[in-house]
């Protein structure tokens, strides 16, 4: 889970910079163009997801449940920011919209925001579920079974 979170976070952080080379345009952005929008909507949540994914990997072999929980929460927050960030950021800033055909706009939105956001949110939730462990079962001793039968 940690490896996938780091990988998807790296994609989400870099897609704003390499997307135009792949014919994925958000507004009039060019490849490797540094903007505040790119930094806040892609690089920041992508970087958080990469660091949190690495924390998950470090916490996996041991009993560092607190660190794994924090990492899972950070991955979920990064994923949610990918999805909600453009709308929230767009309240006070101009945010580029995908250009081209309807299919190209759909693919661009999936590549820039929805894909990384939804995958990271699911991976963060999965990490939290794995850290919580399997559901607790009631274990009854034979003594309790005999008393209950009597």
Secondary structure, DSSP 8 states (H G I E B T S, - for coil): -HHHHHHHHHHHHHHHHHGGGGT--BTT--TT---HHHIIIIIHHHHHHHHHHHHHHHHHTTT-HHHHHHHHHHHHHHHHHHHHHHHHHTTTS----B-SSHHHHHHHHIIIIIHHHHHHHHHHHHHHHHHH-S-------HHHHHHHH-
